[in-house]
Amino acid sequence: MFIFGINGEMAASALDKSDPLLTMDVVREFMLSKGGKIHNHELVSHFRNFLNDPVRKVANREKIKIFVNTLAVVKVDPSGDKLLTLKKKYRESGNFDGDPTAAATVIISLVGRCAFEWRLNPV
């Protein structure tokens, strides 16, 4: 996969330095296991090992922030608590890591909405 555009090199290196086990599907599946609505604290607690990894801390934090922004919106429940709520298109079953639109969203977010993805071998 090649990433072109403003700060494209930074985006590629951020993905390379993050933990390969931390994927959008892993975050999505955790949110689904909690009914699609969770407090930010629950998410941070669950992924604490990734977020505090001494070698990949910065890249993992950036990656999870992008995943959450892609997957969820913040909604306020009747009691006034803010919840991360899974977007409707991500509530259905399936693998979204291989979804070209999901991948494009993540890459565009990484480079400040100034990039595009080109795959030599399309899936």
C-alpha positions in Angstrom: 0.0 0.0 0.0 1.3 3.5 -0.9 0.1 6.7 0.8 0.6 10.0 -1.0 -0.1 13.5 -0.1 0.8 16.1 2.5 2.5 14.5 5.5 2.1 11.1 3.8 5.4 9.9 5.0 4.4 10.7 8.6 1.1 8.7 8.2 2.9 5.7 6.9 5.5 5.7 9.7 2.8 6.1 12.3 1.0 3.0 11.0 4.3 1.1 10.8 5.2 2.0 14.4 1.9 1.0 15.9 1.0 -2.4 17.3 -0.2 -4.7 14.5 -2.6 -6.4 16.9 -4.4 -3.1 17.5 -6.9 -3.0 14.6 -10.2 -1.2 14.0 -12.0 -4.5 14.2 -10.6 -5.2 17.6 -11.9 -1.8 18.9 -15.2 -2.3 17.1 -15.7 -5.8 18.5 -15.0 -4.5 22.0 -17.6 -1.8 21.6 -20.1 -4.3 20.2 -19.4 -6.6 23.2 -20.6 -3.6 25.4 -23.8 -3.1 23.4 -22.3 -0.4 21.1 -22.2 2.2 23.8 -19.3 2.7 26.2 -17.7 5.4 28.4 -14.3 6.6 27.2 -12.8 5.3 30.5 -14.0 1.8 29.7 -12.2 1.9 26.3 -9.0 3.3 27.7 -9.0 0.8 30.5 -9.6 -2.1 28.1 -6.8 -1.0 25.8 -4.4 0.2 28.5 -1.6 -2.3 27.5 -1.6 -0.9 24.0 -1.8 2.7 25.1 1.0 2.4 27.6 3.4 0.3 25.5 6.8 1.9 26.1 7.9 1.4 22.5 4.7 2.1 20.6 2.8 4.4 22.9 2.6 7.5 20.7 1.7 5.5 17.5 -0.9 3.3 19.3 -2.6 6.4 20.9 -2.9 8.1 17.6 -4.2 4.9 15.9 -6.8 4.3 18.6 -7.9 7.9 18.4 -8.4 7.6 14.7 -10.3 4.3 15.1 -12.7 5.7 17.7 -13.3 8.9 15.6 -14.1 6.6 12.6 -16.2 4.1 14.5 -18.2 6.2 17.0 -19.8 9.4 17.9 -20.3 11.0 21.3 -23.8 11.0 22.6 -25.2 12.2 25.9 -27.5 9.8 27.7 -30.6 10.9 29.7 -28.5 11.0 32.9 -26.0 13.5 31.3 -23.2 10.9 30.8 -21.2 11.1 27.6 -21.0 7.8 25.7 -19.0 6.7 22.7 -21.8 5.2 20.5 -20.9 3.0 17.6 -22.0 4.5 14.2 -24.9 2.6 12.6 -22.8 1.3 9.7 -20.4 -0.4 12.1 -23.0 -2.1 14.3 -23.6 -4.9 11.8 -21.3 -8.0 11.8 -18.4 -8.2 9.4 -14.8 -7.4 9.1 -14.2 -3.7 8.5 -10.4 -3.8 8.4 -10.7 -5.1 4.8 -13.4 -2.6 3.9 -11.9 -0.1 1.4 -14.1 2.8 2.6 -13.1 2.1 6.2 -9.4 1.9 5.3 -9.7 5.1 3.2 -11.3 6.9 6.2 -8.4 5.9 8.5 -5.7 6.9 6.0 -7.4 10.2 5.2 -7.7 10.9 8.9 -4.0 10.1 9.4 -2.8 12.6 6.9 -5.2 15.5 7.6 -7.7 14.7 4.8 -5.0 15.4 2.1 -4.1 12.0 0.8 -5.3 9.1 -1.2 -4.5 5.4 -1.2 -3.4 3.5 -4.2 -3.1 -0.3 -4.1 -1.0 -2.1 -6.7 -3.0 -5.3 -6.1 -6.6 -4.4 -5.5 -8.5 -6.8 -3.3 
